[in-house]
Amino acid sequence: MELWSRRKFFLTSLAGSTLAGANKIFGRTPSNGDGGLSLENPAPPSPGKPAATGKRPLLISSANGLHALDKGMDILQKGGDTLDAVVAVVTVVEDDPNDDSVGYGGLPNEEGEVELDASVMHGPTHRAGAVAAVRRIKNVSRLAKTVMENTNHTMIVGDGARRFAVAQGFEEMNLLTEHSRKIWLAWKAKSSFNWRPGIDSPEWKEHMATLFDGDEKQIAYAERVIAHPPTGTIPCMAVDAKGDISATTTTSGLSWKIPGRVGDSPIIGAGCCVDNEVGAAGSTGKGEENIKVSGGHTIIEMMRQGKSPTDACLEAMSRVAHNYKNDKKKLGTFHLYFYAINKDGVHGAASLWRNGYEASKQASYAVHDGTEARLVPCKAFFDEAGGDQ
């Protein structure tokens, strides 16, 4: 497919009403996995706080994994392997066509192709596996695990990863749902002169109404993700009763990306890192910024030196901010979140900004300590609203 002309569009061209609440539409989870705790009333009904003392077994993930943590905890409580537990959690999200952050129904690249990345690390055996830029294979977290278990490689990418998946019995399928296809068409119309009625054309609203059958909520959601391309991801980390640790991170990556773009999710030491003697770390948000500081590895090493998971995440975030000399204007163009657990079952997370994907919602992550799954606020590096809104 030929690439079309891509031009920047101004956020002011979007109605202000489209900027609020759109990521809650149709029960869709925020693609950045940042949760939805109100800043006016940040605590959920049963408020969680970053742990000061540990509890095992333990599972944590970005907020979009909240509904799936029970499945992983059931595996841990039955004595199952930590890697099986975390992969079970994220597979639920990968399979969900109503979650456009990962897997089936993930938002596509600029050519309308869904490209997926994932990595896994197994602490007890010190092994890792990863895949990147994979098309037509839904469960890339399982595929990364298969790379780890069935080859002596660590990462397989692109069409080679697809062919490997088919050889290993994975089913090929079209990952682009009708919902995601319509949003992609709307993005093309908004960002290219060649795919819309015209510059500031009065037919634009008619075009969108036709595309989404007049559904104002779908139009609002589409315009929201067009203006602010989501970086859909879910990391998940587990420590069992014995103290063994595993982690995975899976993603459909930055929506509307250049084909072949790979972020931090499949990069061992950036989007996923495990040391069975120390803990595990993962991330969501703008992967390019995490890669530059090897965030996952940084967090592990900070915990090795005695920092709590939260403080270790904040240290990694400080290195990202340092790259921009703490310039909030430049840092305000993106979101970034780090998550971590240590061997004792202590958990923590940090967000670059206080808010999540919506300015009015506090960034949070999901925790299951064997009692129930709940959302817990992230610790903000900058205690103010920010990021691309």
C-alpha positions, 0 to 999 in steps of 0.5 A: 500500500502506498503511503499517503501524505501526512500533515499535522493537524491542529488540536484546536480543529477539534471540538472541545467536547471531544476531549473529555471522557471519550476513553470511557465510551463503550466500556473501553479501557483507556489505551494507555492503561493509566486507569481512571481515578478522579482527581477530585475524588482520587480514591476508589471505594476501597482505596488502595495505597502503594504497599509499604510491606509486602504480601505474596503471592502478588500480581500487578498490571496497568489499569486495563488489566484490572478485570483479568487479575483474578485469572492470574491469581487463581494460577498462583494460588494453585501453585502455578508458575508466575509466567503462566499467571502473567500471560493468562492475565494479558491474554484476556486483554489481547482477546478482547475486541473492545479493548483497542490497546492490545491484541485483537482490535488494537489501533493500527499503524498508518497503513491500517495494519495492526502490528503487535509487540510483546516480551516475557521474562521468567525469573526462576530460569533467567530466560526471556523471549520477545517478538516485535512488529508482528501482524495477523497473530493475536496472542503475542505474549504467548508467542514471546513465551514460545520464542523463549521455550522453543528456540535459543533466540531472545527476539524474533521480529516482523514477518519472520515472527509471523511465520514462526508463529504459524509453524508453532500452530498459532492461527493467523487472523485479521486483527483490525475490528470494524471499530478500529478500522473506522477510527483509522479511516477517520484519522486518515481523513483528519490528517491527510488532504487526500482522505477527507472532503476538504480543508475545513470543509463543512462536509467534514461533520457529514463525513464523520456522521456517515462513517459512524452512523451518526453515533456522536459518542463514537465520533467523539471517541474517534476524534479523541484518539486521532488528536492524541494517538494512544500508546496502548500497552499492558504490562503484568508482573507476578511474585509467588509465595516462594518469591519467584518472579515473572513479567510480560508486556504486550502492546499494539504500540503507538497508533498510526505509527510508521509501519515497523516502528517498535517501542519499549514493550518488547525490549528486555531491560526497557519495557520488561525486566526481571531479576529473580533475586530483586524484582520486576518492572514494566512500563506504558506510555511513550516507549521511545523515552523509556528506551533511552534510559533503559527504564526497566533495568534502571528500576531493577538496579535501584531496587537492588540498591535498596530503593522501594519499588515506587522510589525506583520508578521515580528514579527512572522517571527522573532520568527521563525528565533529566534528558529534557532538563526538566522542561515541562513544556517538552515533557508535557507532550507525552505520558509515561508510567513505570510499574514495579514489584520486589521479591518481598511482594512490595509494589509501586508505580510512578507516572510522569504527570498526576493525571492519566489519559484524561486530565481529570483522572488520576493515573493508577495501576491494578493490584491483586494481593490474593484478596481482591483486584483493585486500583491504586494511585501512581506516584506522580513525578510532577504533581500536576496535570500534564501530558498530551491532552 
